[in-house]
Amino acid sequence: MTYNVRFDEMGGYDSMTAAYIIEDEKGRIVATFDFADFGQLNCSDVPLAMRTQVHSIVVLFAAAPKLLAALDAMTTLFGPNHEPVETDATPRILDQARAAITKATVGVK
């Protein structure tokens, strides 16, 4: 499952708050992360630090399925006694993990 993140100044509760929106690959809304309740804050009133923090959380949330899949795949790189196991799939698994980390950290500082 792939999730995408977008920001909408009026995308939150009843179109009255700024929000980050998580959508699936078909554009269906999965979750919204509003900045305030019931239109209490306009986007211009949201402190930059708060927007940055919420953005980080939303991006991590959207990347969670890929991170979990990559972590699960990485467990196959170790044997029962925690010894490294080289396989033909090792480069693909590591690339999958790197891609998931990139998705989880894109635009996050």
C-alpha positions as CSV (number, residue, x, y, z in Angstrom):
1,M,0.0,0.0,0.0
2,T,1.3,3.4,-0.9
3,Y,0.2,6.6,0.8
4,N,0.7,10.1,-0.4
5,V,0.8,13.3,1.6
6,R,-0.6,16.7,0.6
7,F,-1.2,20.0,2.5
8,D,-4.5,21.8,2.1
9,E,-5.1,25.2,3.9
10,M,-8.8,24.3,4.2
11,G,-8.6,20.5,4.1
12,G,-9.2,19.8,7.7
13,Y,-12.4,19.6,9.8
14,D,-15.4,20.8,7.8
15,S,-13.0,22.7,5.6
16,M,-12.3,25.1,8.4
17,T,-8.7,24.2,9.3
18,A,-5.3,23.8,7.6
19,A,-4.4,20.1,7.5
20,Y,-2.1,17.5,6.0
21,I,-4.1,14.8,4.2
22,I,-2.9,11.3,3.7
23,E,-4.4,9.6,0.6
24,D,-4.1,6.1,-0.8
25,E,-3.0,5.5,-4.4
26,K,-6.5,5.9,-5.6
27,G,-6.8,9.4,-4.0
28,R,-9.1,8.2,-1.2
29,I,-8.5,10.1,2.1
30,V,-7.1,7.8,4.8
31,A,-6.4,10.4,7.5
32,T,-6.2,14.1,8.1
33,F,-3.9,15.8,10.6
34,D,-5.5,19.1,11.4
35,F,-3.7,22.1,13.0
36,A,-6.6,23.1,15.2
37,D,-10.2,22.5,16.0
38,F,-13.2,24.1,14.3
39,G,-11.3,26.8,12.4
40,Q,-9.4,28.2,15.3
41,L,-6.3,28.8,13.3
42,N,-5.8,30.0,9.8
43,C,-2.8,28.5,8.0
44,S,-0.9,31.8,8.4
45,D,-1.4,31.6,12.1
46,V,0.2,28.2,12.5
47,P,3.8,28.6,13.8
48,L,6.4,27.2,11.5
49,A,7.8,24.9,14.2
50,M,4.3,23.3,14.5
51,R,4.0,22.9,10.8
52,T,7.4,21.3,10.6
53,Q,6.6,18.9,13.5
54,V,3.3,17.9,12.0
55,H,4.8,17.4,8.6
56,S,7.4,15.1,10.1
57,I,4.8,13.0,11.8
58,V,2.5,12.8,8.7
59,V,5.4,11.8,6.4
60,L,6.4,9.1,8.9
61,F,2.9,7.9,9.2
62,A,2.5,7.7,5.4
63,A,5.8,5.8,5.0
64,A,5.0,3.3,7.8
65,P,3.8,0.4,5.5
66,K,7.0,0.6,3.4
67,L,9.2,0.9,6.5
68,L,7.6,-2.2,8.0
69,A,7.9,-4.2,4.8
70,A,11.6,-3.1,4.5
71,L,12.3,-4.0,8.1
72,D,10.6,-7.4,7.7
73,A,12.6,-8.1,4.5
74,M,15.9,-7.1,6.3
75,T,15.3,-9.8,8.9
76,T,15.9,-12.4,6.2
77,L,19.5,-11.1,5.9
78,F,20.4,-12.8,9.2
79,G,20.4,-16.4,10.3
80,P,19.1,-17.9,13.5
81,N,22.3,-17.0,15.4
82,H,22.3,-13.4,14.0
83,E,25.0,-14.2,11.5
84,P,24.8,-12.2,8.2
85,V,23.4,-14.2,5.3
86,E,24.3,-13.0,1.8
87,T,21.7,-13.8,-0.8
88,D,21.0,-12.7,-4.4
89,A,18.2,-10.6,-2.9
90,T,20.5,-8.6,-0.5
91,P,21.0,-5.6,-2.8
92,R,17.2,-5.4,-3.6
93,I,16.3,-5.6,0.1
94,L,18.8,-2.9,1.0
95,D,17.5,-0.7,-1.8
96,Q,14.0,-1.2,-0.5
97,A,15.1,-0.1,3.0
98,R,16.8,3.0,1.6
99,A,13.8,3.9,-0.4
100,A,11.5,3.5,2.6
101,I,13.8,5.7,4.7
102,T,13.9,8.3,2.0
103,K,10.1,8.4,1.9
104,A,9.9,8.7,5.6
105,T,12.3,11.6,5.7
106,V,11.5,13.6,2.5
107,G,11.2,17.2,3.3
108,V,11.9,16.6,7.0
109,K,14.7,18.5,8.6
